[in-house]
Amino acid sequence: MATVTLTLKLPFLDLNAVKAGEFERLQALNTEVSNGILGLPYEVRRKLTTKDFGHVEIGSAWMNQTIRNVNAKKKAKHFRLMPLETNNQNWTLHKVGDTYSVGFGLLRGVKKRVPLQVHQSKHGEVLERILSGEAKQGTLRLTRSKCGIWYACISVSWDVPDPPTTTRFVGVDRGQNHLAVAATPEGKPKFWTFARIRQIRKHYAAKRRRLQKAGKLKTVKRLEHKEARTVRHINHIISKEVVAYARQHGCGIRLEDLSGIRTSKQPRGVKRNAAHNRDYWPYYDLEQKILYKAGLAGVAVEKVPPQYTSKTCCKCGAIGERQRHDFRCERCGYRGHSDHNAARNIGAWLGMACPLELHVVAGGVHGTPQSWVSETVPKGTA
């Protein structure tokens, strides 16, 4: 039994200007308090409680969470914005008719309900899980978009049953030429290109260099967050399609275990190029998204060792020759895309053992006569 945690981002329903203005004012106050806490020595900060902020009109539960959030950001020097957030014990979910609402007390001693918009049926299903007790509610965060729309970000977690065992797997090869390549047991491939992320990395790397030379470090940090959000969005799309592809063919998913790949050596000059540097490769984020989406869909996921998956022929098992995207096997003559070949090997992985075919040449190997251990080792030493 595994636990899955999701965050629902739901807009408030018909939020009037008065409530929106109140959220805006309290968020600005929360940010001001956060920066005030940040200016204190860490040993003083970690001992703060809501008693030290009795003069602040924000509710004590929200202030407690703000203190925790500030103390968690040990490297932060200034907060441009600190959203209002509270834990699972200080907000409630309600349903009247077809309308869902959240009840919370932003101001001390005042608790109100605010209705939510639910546009997708799957979001309604998750909210029903909370009301029935099947799922556990987590934190509630209030955020505002650039368009001025206020959202309730609700964290939800629940247990999902273990997926059924299967012997059929879609192998997924992750790389820098293609972000993911999937292959069914029958060999049917599907490619997800890396070009878009590579283009984003190059674009933002060039921007960072210019801004760093100009000394605009705050803008550099803001661009890093924007770049990360874009890449995470792309990984969400790809992981969703990978899981759907596996479900479509009635298979589980097999991934390479890429632990420690950051520490492996890269060719000379590659680290300077943001498009080819492995440190910019978001393989772990993609893996985590595949894992939790597969858990929700009831699809089994396994990890296998990555050694020789790209160099082994998927037809005969011999070590072949790979030249960029092209793979050739001199033994059986198979030729195909190297990433597709790797994905097929990952999906068909059976273990660390491999069959060996020993050929004894009549005249000896490379023309030398055959020798026996009994002839070369003195008696009594073997």
N, C-alpha and C positions, 0 to 999 in steps of 0.2 A: 504494500500500500504506500503510495507516494502522495506528497502534499503539493498542490499547485497554488501559486499566489498570483493574482491578477490585480490590475488597477483599472477601474472604470473611470472614465473622464466624461461626466454628464453635465450638460449646461442646465442652469436654473431656468425654470419655466416662468415666463412673463415677469422677470425681475424688474421692479420699478426703479425709478431714478433715485429715490430716497434710500432704498436698501443698497443699491449699487454704490452710492456715495458713502454710505456707512462702512461698507466693506473696504472701499478705497482708503478711507480715513484711518481705519483700524490697521490695515496692512502697512500704511506709512508709519503709524505709531509703532507697530511691531518691528519694522525695519530700523527705526531710530533706537529702540530699546536694544535690539540685537547688536548694533554697532557700539552702543554704550557698554554692553557686556564684553564685546571683543576688545575694548580698550583696557580691560582689567587684566592683571597677571593671571596666568592659568590656574595657579593654586587658589586664588580668590574666586575665580569663575566657577570652579568645580564644586564649591561649597554653597553656591547661591541657591535660594529657594524662592517660592512665591511670596514669602513674608517680606523679602527685600524689595518687592515691587507692588506693595499694597496701594501705592499712589496711582498705579496704572489701571485704567478702566477695563482692560482686556481680562477675560475670565482666567481664573487661576490654572485651570487645566491646559488652556492654550499657552499660558506663560511658562508652565512646566515644560511643555514640548519645545517651546522656543529656546529655553535654556539648554535643553538636551541637544537640539540641532546646532546651536552655536558652539557648544563644547566639542561636538563631533568634527567641526571644521577647524582643525588645529593649524592649518596653513593659511587660512583666510586672513586678509588684512582689512577688508572692507566689504560690506554687503550692499550691493546695489538694490536688492530686493529680498526680503525674507517673508515668504508666504505664511499665512496663518494655518496652523496645523494642530490637531488634537488627537489623542489616542482613542482606542476603541471603546473605552468606558464612558466617554463623554459626548457621544452622539447616538442618535437612534434613527432607525428607518421605519417609515410608516407607509401604509397604502390605504387610500380611500377611493373606492371605485376602481378606476383604471389609472389613477394618479399616484405616483410615488413621491414621498417627501422626506427630507432629513430634518431632524430636530436637534438643535445645538444652542449653547449659550455663549455667544461671543462676549457679551457684556456681563459683568459680575451680577449675579442674581436675576438675570433675564434670559429666558429660553424661548426660542421661537422655531416654528417649522417653515421650511422653504421648499416649495414643490420643484420637482426635477423633470426634465425632458428626457424621454427614453425613445430614441429613434430606431434602434435595432432590437429585434426580438431576442437575440442572444444576451443582450444587456438585461432585458427584463427577466430572463431565465436565471441569471446570476443573482439579481435582486430577490427573486423568489426563494432562492437557496438560503439567503440570509434570513428572510422572514420565517422560513420553515425550520431554521436551526441546522440545516444541512451544511451550511458554510459559516465560517467565522469572519466577522467584520474586523478590519484593521484600522489604520489611521484614516482620518478625514482631513483633506487639505483643500483650501480655497485658493484658486488661481484665476488670473485674469489674462485673456489673450490680448494681442496687439489691437484687435478690433474692438476691445472693450467688453467682450463677453465673459461673464463669470462662470466658472466651472467648479463642480464638486468632484474631487479626485478621491475615489473610495477604494481602499485596499481590501481585497477579499481573498480568503484562502479556504480550501477544502481538500478532502482526501479523494483520490481517484484510485480505482482498482488497478491492480497490475494487469498489463496487457496480456492477451493469450499468447502462449508459446507458438512459434512458427519456425519452419525450416526455409522459408522463402524470404529473401532480403533484397531490398534495393540498395546497392552500393553507392555511396556518395563520396566522391573525391573532391576535396577542396584545394584550391590552388590560386596562384596569382594571375595565370592566364585566363582561367575561368573560375569565378568565385565558387561554383559548385557544378559538378557533372554527376548526374544520376543514371544508373543502368539497372534495368530489371534482370531477373534471372534468365530471361530469353535474350538479353542483350540490347533491348530497346533503349536508346540514350535520350537524355534531355540535358541541354546546356544552359547555364546562367553565366553570362559574360561578366568579367571583372572590369571592363572598359569604363563603365560609368563611375565606379568608385575610384579607379585609377585617375580619371580626369579630375574628379573632385579633389583628390589628394594633391595633385600637381598644382591645381588652381590655388588652393589655400596655402600650400607651402610657399609659393611665389609671393602671395600676399603677406604672409608672416615675415618673410625676409625683408620686404620693403618697409613694413611697419616697425620691425625691430631696429632697423637702421635709423628710422626716424624717432625711436624712443617711445612709441605709442604702445606700451605694454598692456594697458587695459583693453585696448582694441584687439590685440593679439589673443588675449584670453577669451574675449567674447566670440571671436571667429573660431577658436578651437571648439567651443561649445556648439556653435552652429554646424560646424563640420561633423562633429560626433552625432548630432541629432539626425543629420541627413543620412549618414552611413547606417545608423540604427534603423531608420525607416526602410532603407533598401533591404537590410537583413530581415526585417519583419516580413516583407513581401516574399523574399526568396524562401525563407523557412516555411512559410505558410504553403507555398507551392510544392516544396519538397515533401511535406507531410501529406498533402492532397494527392501527389503523384504516387506515393507508397500505398495509400488507402485505395486508390483507383485500381491498383494491380494486386491488392490483397496481400501485401508484403510488409515486413518490418523494415527498419532502416539500419544500415551499418555505416559507421563513420570510422575514420582513422583516429587513433589516439595521438594527438599532436602535442602532448605535454613536453615542455622543454624545447620546443622548436625555436623560441626566441633566442636561446643561448647558442644555437648552432651557428657555425661560421657562414658568412655570405661572401660572394665573389667581391673582389676588390673594386671599389668605386660604386657598388650598388647602394650602400647606405646613404650616399649623397643624393640619390635619386628617389624622390618621394613616391614615384609611380611604381618602382620596383623594390623598394626597401621592405623587407619582411616585417619590420616593426610596425608598419602601417597596415598590415594585413589583418582585417577584423574577423579572423577565423573563430576565435573563442566566443565572441558575441553571437555569431551565426549558430554555433554549436548549442549554446544555451537556449536560444530561441527554438531551435529544432527540438530539443529535449522537452521543453515544457509544452509546446504545441502538440508534440506526439503523445505526451501523457494525457492531454485533454482529449485527443482523438482515439486513444486506446491502441496506439501503434507502438510495437516493441522497438527499442533502440539498443544497439550493441556497439561497442568499440573494439577495434582490432589493431594489432601492431601495424605501423606504416611501412616497415622495411620491405623493399623490393616490390611494392605494389605497382609502381610505375615502370619497372624494368622487366617484370615477369610477363610472359605471354599468357593471355587469358584462354588460349586454345589448347596449348600443349604443356604449359608450365615451365618452359625453358626460359633462361635469361636472354632477353633480346637486346636490341639496340634502340635507344631513344634519341631522337634529334628534334628538340623543341616539341612541336605538336605531333610529330610523326613517330610511330613505333613500328619497328620491323622485327620479325622473328626469322632468323636464318634457318632454324630447324624445320618449321612447318610451313614457312612462307607467308604467315599471317601478317597483314599490314593494316593499320588503322590509326585513329586519333589516340594519342598517348594518354590523355585524361580519361577518355572513354574506356580504354584498356585497363587503366587503374581502377576505375569504378567497378568494372566487372570482376576484377580480382578481389576487391574489398567485399562485394556482395557474395562471392563464392568462397570466402575464406573458411577453412575447416580446422585450422590449428597451425602450430609451429612446424609440425613435421611435413615433409614433402617426399614424394616417391623418387627413388634414384634408379636409374638404369645404367648398369655397369657393363661396358663393352670391353672385352678382352681381345686385343689385337694379336694375331698369330705371331708376328715377328717382334712383338714387344712394342712399347710406347715409343714413338719417334725413332724406330729402328733399333732400340737397345734391347738386349735379351732380357727375358723375364727372370727375376731373382726371387728366391724364397727366403723366408725368415730363418729357416733351419740352416741355410747355407751361409748366411752372413753373421749370425749370432753364435758365439761359442757355446758349447754345451755347458749346462749348469748355470748360465747367466740369465736365461729366459724365464 
